[in-house]
Amino acid sequence: MKPINLNQARKAKTRAEAKAKADENAVRFGRTKAQKVLEATQAQQASERLAQLKFEDD
């Protein structure tokens, strides 16, 4: 049986858990650059449309 370095094993386990959590968060919260640009464009178009429809009584 080969002896193992407990510090290395502990650190490897911690790294694996952090990577798993990061992957989970990327799926939950992550968006691609294209998705971000599309959403920003849609928001800008919506605000421009709202400004066009605004009724101002002078």
Secondary structure, 3 states (H helix, E strand, C coil): CCCCCHHHHHHHHHHHHHHHHHHHHHHHHCCCHHHHHHHHHHHHHHHHHHHHHCCCCC
